Amino acid sequence: MTRPAEAPVPAEPVVRPDPVRWLLYAFGAGLPTRHRSWVLHDVTTRTWVLRHAARTLVQLTVPVALIVAFVPGPLGLRLGMSLIGVILGMAFSLAYMTETVENRVGKAGYPVGSAQAGRDRASAVREVGAAQRRRDAAAERAARYRARQGR
């Protein structure tokens, strides 16, 4: 049995790809090595699900445009078919998003499981901060209660 991947901490700076490279990345192409840390950031940040959905919508623009442009029939029918296609495409994409982002991380040179490990680490850090805020809030409420009681 293999151990889960350790959450990598990239040493290199996060370099965002230009729009053309991002478009190719959205369609599944790999990025050059200098964007390696950005790929990890892209799939581990708080908004990773929204980013994945945006990549999926970009991928779906091609078949939607082809359906609307070339399928014969009324425009309403073509738009309806496109909408059904987008709904189905998004459903499948969201169902397999963890596997998809792990594949992206693997293309960037990180071990499989790195994206989930990075999200888990970030979640643990956020939870520590949230727990501290809750403790502080409880202490403030207790102090206010004691002050009202005259203790």
C-alpha positions in Angstrom: 0.0 0.0 0.0 1.3 3.4 -0.9 1.4 6.4 1.5 -0.6 9.5 0.5 1.4 12.2 -1.1 2.9 14.9 1.1 1.6 18.4 0.5 4.4 20.1 -1.6 5.4 23.6 -0.8 6.7 25.1 -4.0 10.0 27.0 -3.6 9.7 28.9 -6.9 7.4 31.9 -7.3 3.9 31.6 -8.6 4.0 32.7 -12.2 0.6 33.0 -13.9 0.4 31.9 -17.5 -0.5 34.3 -20.2 -4.1 34.1 -21.6 -3.1 31.9 -24.6 -1.2 29.4 -22.4 -4.1 29.4 -19.9 -6.5 28.6 -22.8 -4.3 25.7 -23.8 -4.1 24.7 -20.1 -7.9 24.8 -19.9 -8.1 22.4 -22.8 -5.7 20.0 -21.1 -2.3 21.0 -22.4 0.6 21.1 -20.0 2.4 24.3 -19.0 6.1 25.0 -19.0 8.1 24.4 -15.9 8.1 28.0 -14.8 4.3 27.8 -14.3 4.6 24.6 -12.1 3.9 26.4 -8.8 0.9 28.2 -10.4 -0.6 24.9 -11.4 -0.4 23.7 -7.8 -1.9 27.0 -6.6 -4.6 26.7 -9.2 -5.8 23.3 -7.9 -5.3 24.0 -4.1 -6.6 27.5 -3.6 -10.0 28.1 -1.9 -11.6 28.7 -5.2 -10.3 25.5 -6.9 -13.8 24.2 -7.6 -14.8 27.5 -9.3 -11.6 27.5 -11.3 -12.3 23.9 -12.4 -15.8 24.9 -13.4 -14.5 27.8 -15.4 -12.0 25.5 -17.3 -14.9 23.2 -18.0 -17.1 26.0 -19.4 -14.2 27.1 -21.6 -13.9 23.5 -22.9 -17.7 23.4 -23.6 -17.7 26.6 -25.7 -16.4 24.7 -28.7 -19.1 22.1 -29.0 -21.8 24.7 -28.1 -20.5 27.0 -30.9 -20.5 24.1 -33.4 -24.0 23.0 -32.5 -25.4 26.6 -32.7 -23.6 27.3 -35.9 -23.9 24.1 -37.9 -26.9 21.9 -36.7 -29.9 22.6 -38.8 -33.1 23.5 -37.1 -34.7 26.3 -35.2 -32.4 28.4 -33.0 -34.4 27.6 -29.9 -33.8 23.9 -30.5 -30.1 24.4 -31.1 -29.8 26.5 -27.9 -31.8 23.9 -25.9 -29.5 21.1 -27.1 -26.5 23.2 -26.2 -27.9 23.9 -22.7 -28.5 20.2 -22.2 -25.0 19.5 -23.3 -23.5 22.1 -20.9 -25.5 20.7 -18.0 -24.4 17.1 -18.8 -20.8 18.3 -19.4 -20.7 20.2 -16.1 -22.2 17.2 -14.2 -19.6 14.8 -15.5 -16.8 17.4 -15.0 -17.8 18.1 -11.4 -18.2 14.3 -10.7 -14.6 13.7 -11.8 -13.0 16.9 -10.7 -10.6 15.5 -8.1 -9.2 13.0 -10.6 -8.9 15.7 -13.2 -7.0 18.1 -11.0 -4.7 15.4 -9.8 -3.9 14.7 -13.5 -3.1 18.4 -14.0 -0.8 18.3 -11.0 0.9 15.2 -12.4 1.5 16.9 -15.7 3.2 19.7 -13.7 5.6 17.2 -12.2 4.1 16.8 -8.7 3.2 13.4 -7.4 -0.4 12.2 -7.6 -2.2 13.2 -4.5 -0.4 16.5 -4.1 -3.4 18.6 -4.8 -5.6 16.9 -2.2 -2.7 17.0 0.3 -2.3 20.7 -0.4 -6.1 21.4 0.1 -6.0 19.3 3.3 -3.1 21.3 4.7 -4.8 24.6 3.8 -8.0 23.4 5.4 -6.2 22.5 8.6 -4.6 25.9 8.7 -7.9 27.6 8.2 -9.5 25.5 10.9 -6.8 26.4 13.4 -7.5 30.1 12.7 -11.3 29.6 12.9 -11.0 27.6 16.2 -8.9 30.4 17.7 -11.5 33.0 16.6 -14.3 30.9 18.2 -12.3 30.6 21.4 -11.7 34.4 21.5 -15.4 35.1 20.8 -16.4 32.7 23.6 -14.0 34.4 26.0 -15.5 37.8 25.1 -19.0 36.5 25.6 -18.1 35.0 29.0 -16.5 38.3 30.0 -19.6 40.3 29.0 -21.8 37.8 30.9 -19.6 38.1 34.0 -19.7 41.9 33.8 -23.5 41.9 33.6 -23.7 39.6 36.5 -21.4 41.9 38.5 -18.7 39.2 39.1 
